[in-house]
């Protein structure tokens, strides 16, 4: 019996990394609590799908936070290890070289940003461009639990900076987030095998 158990354990597969795929937020808002600029966003719900764009007033120097949250991540198994988070934002400036990122961050609660600001210094193009922030093994310089990721307030936000005083607007077409995770797995008699907990 002991030998049969050893053979059985030897062939138990490990827990493999998985991901949610890129998902749209189910909610969005202009959120000056996360960051207050001198201009707000309108038509914000457009970032929840490929349905147009959120847009700022042309006189803004730096925008409030545009916040996408309430992602459909309920399928992430409880207790999973979060390995990395990717954010995609599709945006454009009215003219070339007139806007750039000021803040690109994640939030757990819609009140305070957490982790690294992923803003890049590249100016927005005058045609729509999709930029990916983070990666499969990038936790944005913080730690995450599966319950934090699945919370409705988990999300991402953007504030854009006008780099030239020419009175142009900026448009954001959508946010998408992809969460990479490794399931906690199961246990067999409380034994952890190949990095996975098997049976229970």
Buried (B, 14 or more C-beta within 10 A) or exposed (E): EEEEEEEEBEEBEEBEBBBBEBBBBEBBBBBEBBBEBEBBBEBBBBBBEEEEBBBBBEEBEBBBBBBBBBBEBEEBEEEBBBBBBBBBBBBBBBBBBBBBBBBBBBBBBBEEBBBBBBBEEEBBBBEBBEBEBBBEEBBBEEEBBBEBBBBEBBBBBBBBBBBEEEEBBBBBBBBBBBBBBBBBBEBBEEEEBEEBBBEE
